[in-house]
């Protein structure tokens, strides 16, 4: 047996026979389309009668298999293929019984049945490695479906671990505890090879309340060659609020909730509201689960928690690597991660299917494809699933194993999730309708939003809540889109404080996005072509880019709006390609509503940080009411001065592409040839110009007055 096999197999030695499970793989796992292999090595020649008992952790019954007599040559491996073993995905315990000359030897080994990497989809999951990240550990995590790991940046082998992770095809999150030494971190950061920077997603820096210590660590990681963003790590929302108070102008926009015990999805929403209270938008939140002693950390509990955090808008969900693999083996949760990687096709939350009896049923999408996860909270409960009109419907357990489709489509939901996947049908529309109705009710139940003095706003939301997706749904949807930039204007003009306007805009946009799917479910096409809507979005983006200056004092509202418009336009184009024409147009209209906010943002002067609102209790459910918090005054700070623009080389002009531009038109405008124009900008004749693109014009024959632009960088 080779050294590689000895390192990677689950090996048992009892009596005179060594037993290895899955010797054909570097670790004890078996692909779902392969037979289980058992290797026997006897010190002396013998004949063994071989029996197996294979027990899956997710099943109560076991498979009893007799392989018969096997001749074992002295000192040489004998492989036995178990063709009748269960091929279902999951974690297994194999009990191998060998009868040799009337004596019985018993061996036990564990293995997992998983999918090949090509069949696993990318998940918003990462595994946190506490100690050394050797090749064996990385292989185990990748085999389970993990594509991102968290490494301790203070570990002496951090740079080496990053290199090994990148070589294994993994992305890296670098973590720093609050007691890390900035000088050591600075040297570690500088040792990272530049070619690995693309795989470094972010730096996660623990915050314990010491602002100076955090600033020192942040400064240390910023001195390296890798421009990865930084995230603040906190155990609870209150400490996140303390961080925002202590860093009013922070450029950070990522936070990790890393409490001991299962992360609370409600805490993610509380932290988002805290950011709004400080006048900040664009924050991304992640969660890291570090189980307490005695806490249910099974694969089923992990999958359910993952879905609830995804539903709350969490970006990535972290788990300890020790829960996935230990001692060269894949543990039981690894099979559940593999099941997620096989079945979850899309992570965009579209709403919950309204079911009773404590059944959870969040729906997630990627364009036309959807995945419904169902499980029971507080006991088993029956659920009827509306699948009319759906195509390609498949049922599976949480490990990804196919299940027979019930007729009629119903099941008893238990603690372990069940996955239903498909395309089209009434299911996405019903989930979106329930979500829109819930969001409208929550907006109306928020007393603070009643202070928004905008005629027609509450009336529109009230009408949506009363009849979500009804005959007047299209008109109410368009009314809501027209009001979004007006709320933005209230915020800009000071008629609504940022701590009220920002969460209101967030909630109204979420409502509008849910209604996009409701409109698609109604099936009525929009009259205006999608390309025309997108063209207006691009024109508004271009106007913003050419009419504003760059700021070095952190992200601006306009920059966030610009990124949101781009994201929605990309989403609309993807939906159009997937054949969802109605939803594509609706999403593009939502993008245009945000783009109208760019017009407001472009007029914004460099302002002091907004007045901080007093801390408020978590938002009540729609049926409850909470008193509106009063704004607390905060001393204004002097606006930061714009940095001077770098000088252009003599005879060089930067042209900003606008609607209707093409290479010939631009070349004629400046008296240059098309070939030169393309050459100066590394373009081909087939290259596409986008509104807002910056083109360099060198040695122009005629130079029209250049438009006064601010930053030449493209956002």
Secondary structure, 3 states (H helix, E strand, C coil): CCHHHHHHCEEEEECCEEEEECCCCCCCEEECCCCEEEEEEECCCEEEEEEEEEEECCCCCEEEEEEEEEEECECCEEEEEECCCCCCCEEEEEEEEEEECCEEEEEEEEEEEECCHHHCCCCCEEEECCCCCCHHHHHHHHHHCCCEEEEECCCCCHHHHHHHHHHCCCEEEEEECCCCCHHHHHHHHHCCCHHHHHHEEEEEEECCCCHHHHHHHHHHHCCCCCCCEEEEEECCHHHHHHHHHHCCCCCCCEEEECCEECCCHHHHHHHHHHHHHCCCCCCEEEEEEECCCCCCCCHHHHHHHHHHHHHCCCCCEEEEHHHCEECCEECHHHHHHHHHHHHCCCCEEEEECCCCCCEECEEEEECCEEEEEEEECCCCEEEECCCCCEEEEEEEECCCCEECCCCCCEEEECCCCEEEEEEECCHHHHHHHHHHHHHHHHHHCCHHHHHCCCCCHHHHHHHHHHCCCCCCHHHHHHHHHHHHHHHHHHHHHCCCCHHHHHHHHHHHHHHHHHHHHHHHHHCCCCCCCHHHHHHHHHHHHHHHHHHCCCCCCCCCHHHHHHHHHHHHHHHHHHHHHCCCHHHHHHHHHHHHHHHHHHHHHHCCCCCCCCCCECCCCCCCCCCCCCCCCCECCCCCCCCCCCCCCCCCCCCEEEEECCCCCCHHHHHHHHCCCHHHHHHHCCCCCCCCCCCCCEEEEECCCCCCCCCCCCCCCCC
